[in-house]
Amino acid sequence: MNLQVILEPSDEGGFTVTVPALPGCISEGESRDEALNNIREAIELYLEPVEDDMIFSPEAQVFEIAV
């Protein structure tokens, strides 16, 4: 999976990285490489299924919607 990330210099030094497609997915690093490595980890954690999210009521139905 490829995601676009935005790398910006931080006012305090280092870099801040955000992922527009994943609201709230943000990370930082002292160098560009560190910031990009950190955002990779943040993306993996963001996309990792949470066990609680897999519990549905008996009435739940799953649908796929094309957009």
Rosetta silent file (secondary structure, phi, psi, omega in degrees, C-alpha in Angstrom):
SEQUENCE: MNLQVILEPSDEGGFTVTVPALPGCISEGESRDEALNNIREAIELYLEPVEDDMIFSPEAQVFEIAV
SCORE:     score description
SCORE:     0.000 S_00000001
   1 L     0.000  133.876  175.809    0.000    0.000    0.000 S_00000001
   2 L  -111.566  132.408  177.503    1.305    3.439   -0.878 S_00000001
   3 L  -127.342  142.116  175.259    0.160    6.502    1.020 S_00000001
   4 L   -78.201  132.932  174.744    1.054   10.114    0.454 S_00000001
   5 L  -122.679  154.711  179.066    2.729   11.762    3.452 S_00000001
   6 E  -115.996  120.183 -179.165    3.584   15.405    4.028 S_00000001
   7 E  -106.122  121.732 -178.595    6.976   16.161    5.576 S_00000001
   8 E  -129.430  142.829  173.096    7.407   19.658    6.990 S_00000001
   9 E   -64.050  139.065  179.561   10.194   21.301    8.962 S_00000001
  10 L   -91.297  145.487  179.092    9.095   21.830   12.560 S_00000001
  11 L   -59.472  -31.313 -177.732    9.417   25.239   14.230 S_00000001
  12 L   -86.627   -0.369 -174.746   11.221   23.570   17.155 S_00000001
  13 L   104.504  159.260 -177.329   13.643   21.755   14.825 S_00000001
  14 L    77.817 -158.388 -174.591   13.345   18.385   13.182 S_00000001
  15 E  -137.431  149.434  173.140   10.401   17.393   11.023 S_00000001
  16 E  -115.016  138.076 -179.624    6.687   16.692   11.356 S_00000001
  17 E  -125.482  132.715  175.995    4.987   14.155    9.083 S_00000001
  18 E  -125.164  158.453  178.742    1.239   13.799    8.492 S_00000001
  19 L  -120.745  102.161 -176.579   -0.817   11.364    6.411 S_00000001
  20 L   -55.333  -33.686 -177.313   -3.771   13.169    4.787 S_00000001
  21 L   -76.853  -12.029 -178.285   -5.627    9.896    4.107 S_00000001
  22 L  -125.474   89.526 -176.752   -5.430    8.867    7.789 S_00000001
  23 L   -53.323  130.549  178.073   -6.851   11.614   10.019 S_00000001
  24 L    85.423   -4.026  178.840   -4.824   12.080   13.176 S_00000001
  25 L   -85.986  106.562 -174.587   -1.884    9.987   11.916 S_00000001
  26 E  -144.256  149.071  177.394    1.102   12.217   12.660 S_00000001
  27 E  -152.061  174.938 -178.476    4.685   11.725   13.754 S_00000001
  28 E  -141.632  167.491  174.160    7.956   13.586   14.180 S_00000001
  29 E  -166.027  156.077  179.423   11.675   13.036   13.968 S_00000001
  30 L   -71.404  -30.057  178.159   14.938   14.902   14.408 S_00000001
  31 L  -124.417  168.537  177.674   15.961   14.076   10.804 S_00000001
  32 H   -59.801  -46.404 -178.706   14.042   13.378    7.613 S_00000001
  33 H   -61.540  -43.105  179.552   14.932    9.687    7.791 S_00000001
  34 H   -64.422  -42.555  179.898   13.871    9.411   11.428 S_00000001
  35 H   -62.900  -42.699 -179.643   10.583   11.208   10.736 S_00000001
  36 H   -69.012  -38.161  175.657    9.813    8.943    7.763 S_00000001
  37 H   -64.761  -40.903  179.742   10.668    5.794    9.739 S_00000001
  38 H   -65.232  -38.065 -179.278    8.471    7.004   12.602 S_00000001
  39 H   -71.688  -31.074  174.829    5.512    7.682   10.306 S_00000001
  40 H   -59.411  -45.655  178.655    5.824    4.180    8.829 S_00000001
  41 H   -64.042  -42.071  179.682    5.429    2.782   12.348 S_00000001
  42 H   -62.613  -39.951  178.361    2.549    5.174   13.073 S_00000001
  43 H   -63.812  -45.564  179.081    0.761    4.066    9.878 S_00000001
  44 H   -58.561  -44.075  179.242    1.175    0.390   10.789 S_00000001
  45 H   -67.312  -39.075 -179.952   -0.272    1.033   14.255 S_00000001
  46 H   -61.385  -41.357 -175.802   -3.087    3.168   12.821 S_00000001
  47 H   -86.823  -10.573 -179.223   -4.110    0.403   10.415 S_00000001
  48 L   -67.015  127.556 -179.783   -3.664   -2.453   12.876 S_00000001
  49 L   -65.692  137.744  176.610   -7.067   -3.891   13.738 S_00000001
  50 L   -93.880  133.702 -175.947   -8.063   -3.446   17.341 S_00000001
  51 H   -54.520  -39.216  179.576   -9.585   -6.549   18.893 S_00000001
  52 H   -63.255  -29.585 -179.304  -12.511   -4.517   20.295 S_00000001
  53 H   -69.974  -16.296 -176.490  -13.321   -3.290   16.779 S_00000001
  54 H   -92.040    3.280 -179.807  -13.991   -6.863   15.699 S_00000001
  55 L  -100.054  118.500 -178.363  -16.866   -7.367   18.142 S_00000001
  56 L  -122.732  158.389  176.432  -20.264   -6.690   16.573 S_00000001
  57 L   -71.527  159.475  179.215  -23.803   -7.165   17.759 S_00000001
  58 L   -61.085  -24.321 -179.096  -25.728  -10.185   16.444 S_00000001
  59 L   -85.164   -4.881 -175.621  -27.868   -7.813   14.340 S_00000001
  60 L   -66.005  143.688  175.756  -24.856   -6.289   12.565 S_00000001
  61 L  -126.282  145.367 -179.757  -24.646   -6.601    8.794 S_00000001
  62 L  -105.820  132.222  178.195  -21.561   -6.061    6.611 S_00000001
  63 L  -130.185  150.801  169.897  -21.862   -4.148    3.340 S_00000001
  64 L  -112.598  135.855 -177.450  -19.389   -3.032    0.713 S_00000001
  65 L  -125.375  128.606  176.043  -20.022    0.306   -0.959 S_00000001
  66 L   -84.740  137.118  177.601  -18.338    1.540   -4.124 S_00000001
  67 L  -125.095    0.000    0.000  -17.382    5.204   -4.156 S_00000001
